[in-house]
Amino acid sequence: MRMKEDHMLNGQLKPAFNVQISTNRQFINNYTLHQTTTDTTTCIGHMEEFKALYDFYPNESIADAGYGSEDNYLYAREKGMNTFIKYNYFHKEQTRKWKTDPFRSSNFYYNQVLGCYYCPIGQQMRLVGKGKQQTKTGFEQEIHIYEAIRCQGCPLRFLCHKSRNNRRIEVNHRLNKLKAQEKEKLFSTEGLVLRSQRPQDVDATFGNLKNNKNFKRFLLKGKSKVEVELGLLAIAHNIAKVAS
């Protein structure tokens, strides 16, 4: 698996797997192995494996920010799953520094009627183009590009951006809408309870496997053999939970 870049900026290939588990009250009800370091790309495959095992999708899916993406949110809605999945920058958005930064594009005011943004000085930013981009999984996103009418002579320009041209921002409206819906659920009473329960459930399970059972390296080689090894470990973990 190609690992994340280290301090020398080398994306190294190493014998490793990205292990994903689903838990309920610290019982492992699904596990999958992946050969990618990005958790976002593992979510759909993991859920499909769950469906293959139990012939239904889970009613609720609670996960941390590593799994929040446009394609994962849309997939969950399509399959009838109620998600409580954080997205990147979820926690940073709650900080005063983030909220009070007038030059952060996410804080720009959007006029839905006129279909334009306004920069910190109140200048209109008009839609100048649309584009498509693909994620690592091949999912296609639509990007809207907005540009300020005139940045020349603006007294705040040196604080706003360093480009020689007018300020431009790229916006994914569908993703922003999905994030807003997810944020509302995450701050609901139910969302707060589930968010606090998640680390006590899945993180504690990983901690038990790695530290209490001292299982930090696979003993076998090859994905099919490692899947068996991880399955035996999951069974042992669940039996121990029942026994205790």
C-alpha positions in Angstrom: 0.0 0.0 0.0 1.3 3.5 -0.8 1.6 5.2 2.5 1.1 8.8 3.3 4.0 11.1 2.5 6.6 11.3 5.3 8.7 14.4 6.2 10.9 13.7 3.2 7.8 13.8 0.9 8.2 10.2 -0.1 5.0 8.3 -0.8 6.5 4.9 0.0 5.1 1.5 -0.8 5.0 -0.7 2.2 3.3 -4.1 3.2 0.3 -2.8 5.0 -3.5 -2.6 5.0 -6.1 0.0 6.1 -8.4 -1.9 8.5 -12.0 -0.7 8.8 -14.4 -2.1 11.4 -18.1 -1.4 12.3 -19.1 -1.8 15.9 -22.2 -1.8 18.0 -21.7 -1.7 21.8 -18.1 -2.6 21.1 -19.1 -5.8 19.3 -17.5 -6.0 15.8 -20.2 -6.6 13.2 -18.2 -6.0 10.1 -14.6 -5.6 9.0 -12.9 -4.9 5.7 -9.3 -4.5 4.4 -8.3 -1.8 2.0 -5.1 -0.9 0.2 -5.5 2.9 0.4 -4.6 5.3 3.2 -7.6 7.5 2.7 -10.5 6.5 4.9 -13.0 8.4 2.6 -12.5 5.9 -0.2 -13.2 2.9 2.0 -16.7 3.9 3.3 -18.9 2.7 0.3 -17.0 -0.7 0.0 -17.3 -1.2 3.7 -21.1 -0.6 3.7 -21.6 -2.9 0.7 -19.8 -5.6 2.6 -22.1 -5.0 5.5 -25.1 -5.3 3.2 -23.7 -8.6 1.8 -23.4 -10.0 5.3 -26.8 -9.0 6.8 -28.9 -8.3 3.7 -29.7 -4.7 4.9 -27.9 -1.4 5.4 -27.5 0.0 8.9 -30.2 2.5 10.0 -27.5 4.9 11.3 -23.9 5.5 10.4 -21.7 7.5 12.8 -18.2 8.2 11.8 -15.4 10.8 12.2 -14.2 13.4 9.7 -12.1 11.0 7.7 -15.3 9.6 6.1 -17.1 12.9 5.3 -17.3 13.4 1.5 -19.9 14.3 -1.1 -20.1 10.8 -2.6 -20.4 9.1 0.8 -23.2 11.4 1.9 -25.1 10.9 -1.3 -24.5 7.1 -1.1 -25.9 6.9 2.4 -29.0 8.9 1.5 -29.6 6.7 -1.5 -29.4 3.6 0.7 -31.7 5.0 3.4 -29.0 5.4 6.1 -29.2 8.3 8.5 -25.7 9.7 8.8 -23.9 11.5 11.6 -20.6 11.9 9.8 -18.3 14.8 10.4 -16.5 16.5 7.4 -13.1 18.0 7.1 -12.7 21.3 9.0 -15.8 20.5 11.1 -14.1 21.3 14.4 -12.1 24.2 12.9 -15.3 25.8 11.8 -16.3 26.1 15.5 -13.3 28.2 16.5 -13.4 31.9 16.8 -10.5 32.3 14.4 -12.4 30.6 11.7 -15.7 32.3 12.3 -14.2 35.8 12.5 -11.9 35.6 9.5 -13.6 37.9 6.9 -11.3 36.8 4.1 -12.1 33.1 4.3 -14.2 32.3 1.3 -16.6 30.1 3.3 -17.5 33.3 5.3 -18.4 35.3 2.1 -22.1 36.2 1.9 -24.0 34.4 -0.9 -27.0 36.0 -2.6 -29.1 33.1 -3.8 -31.4 35.4 -5.8 -28.6 37.0 -7.8 -26.4 34.0 -7.7 -23.3 35.8 -6.6 -21.0 36.2 -3.6 -19.8 39.4 -1.9 -16.2 39.9 -0.8 -15.3 41.5 2.6 -15.4 45.0 1.2 -18.9 44.4 -0.3 -17.8 44.0 -3.9 -19.9 41.6 -6.0 -18.3 38.3 -7.1 -20.0 37.0 -10.2 -20.2 33.5 -11.6 -17.6 33.2 -14.4 -17.5 29.5 -15.1 -18.4 26.0 -14.1 -16.2 22.9 -14.1 -16.1 19.2 -13.3 -13.5 17.4 -11.2 -13.2 13.8 -10.2 -12.3 12.3 -6.8 -10.0 9.3 -6.4 -13.0 7.0 -6.6 -14.1 8.5 -9.9 -17.0 10.5 -8.4 -17.7 13.6 -10.4 -18.2 17.0 -8.6 -19.5 20.2 -10.1 -17.5 23.3 -9.2 -18.7 26.9 -9.6 -16.1 29.7 -10.1 -16.8 33.2 -8.9 -14.6 36.2 -9.5 -14.5 39.7 -8.0 -15.3 42.5 -10.5 -12.3 44.6 -9.6 -9.6 44.1 -6.9 -7.3 46.8 -8.2 -7.1 49.7 -5.7 -8.8 47.7 -3.0 -7.3 48.7 0.4 -7.8 45.2 1.8 -6.3 43.4 -1.2 -3.0 42.5 0.5 -5.0 40.8 3.3 -7.5 39.1 1.0 -5.3 37.4 -1.6 -1.9 37.5 -3.3 -2.9 36.9 -6.9 -2.1 39.5 -9.5 -5.6 39.2 -10.9 -9.0 39.5 -9.2 -9.9 37.3 -6.3 -11.5 34.0 -7.4 -13.2 31.3 -5.4 -14.3 27.8 -6.2 -17.6 26.5 -4.7 -19.2 23.1 -4.6 -22.8 24.1 -3.8 -24.1 20.6 -3.5 -21.4 19.6 -1.0 -22.0 22.8 1.0 -25.7 22.0 1.2 -24.9 18.4 2.4 -22.4 19.7 5.0 -25.0 22.2 6.3 -27.5 19.4 6.7 -25.0 17.2 8.4 -23.9 19.9 10.7 -27.5 20.5 11.8 -27.8 16.8 12.7 -24.4 16.7 14.4 -25.4 19.5 16.8 -28.9 18.0 17.5 -29.5 16.3 20.8 -29.3 12.9 19.1 -26.2 13.8 17.2 -24.4 15.0 20.4 -25.2 11.7 22.1 -24.0 9.6 19.2 -20.9 11.6 18.6 -19.9 11.1 22.3 -20.7 7.4 22.0 -18.6 6.7 18.8 -15.1 7.0 20.3 -16.2 4.9 23.4 -17.4 2.2 21.0 -15.1 1.9 18.0 -11.9 3.5 19.4 -12.1 1.4 22.5 -12.5 -1.7 20.3 -9.4 -0.9 18.4 -7.6 -0.2 21.7 -8.6 -3.6 23.0 -7.3 -5.4 19.9 -4.0 -3.4 19.7 -3.1 -3.0 23.4 -4.9 -5.6 25.5 -4.5 -8.4 22.9 -1.1 -6.9 21.7 -2.1 -7.4 18.1 -0.2 -4.7 16.3 1.1 -6.6 13.2 -0.4 -9.2 10.9 1.4 -12.5 10.9 0.3 -13.7 7.5 0.8 -12.3 4.0 -1.7 -11.6 1.2 -5.1 -10.0 1.5 -7.1 -13.2 1.6 -5.0 -14.7 4.4 -5.0 -11.4 6.4 -8.8 -11.2 6.1 -9.0 -14.7 7.7 -6.6 -13.6 10.4 -8.6 -10.4 11.2 -11.8 -12.4 11.1 -10.5 -14.8 13.7 -9.4 -11.9 15.9 -12.9 -10.3 15.6 -14.6 -13.6 16.6 -12.3 -13.9 19.6 -13.0 -10.3 20.6 -16.8 -10.8 20.4 -16.7 -14.1 22.3 -14.6 -12.5 25.0 -17.2 -9.7 25.2 -20.0 -12.2 25.6 -18.1 -14.2 28.3 -17.4 -11.1 30.3 
